């Protein structure tokens, strides 16, 4: 994990990971939590084209 974060700081990789679990865990999955995580991931993915151009 440390190596991945170091590579991200150097601009060599783009890490897309949720900042919150939105109340989800392995035993409880709510529609609202899944929807929030999906929308956050979709919004985070907007950084991909700019990263690929750099």
TAJODA-V672500 format. One record per pair of residues at least 6 apart in sequence whose C-alpha atoms are under 7 Angstrom apart, sorted by the first residue. I is the first residue (numbers start at 1). J is the second residue. If there is no record, write none. Layout:
BEGIN
I;J + I;J
END
This chain:
BEGIN
7;13 + 8;14 + 8;15 + 16;44 + 18;41 + 22;33 + 22;36 + 22;37 + 23;33 + 24;30 + 24;33
END
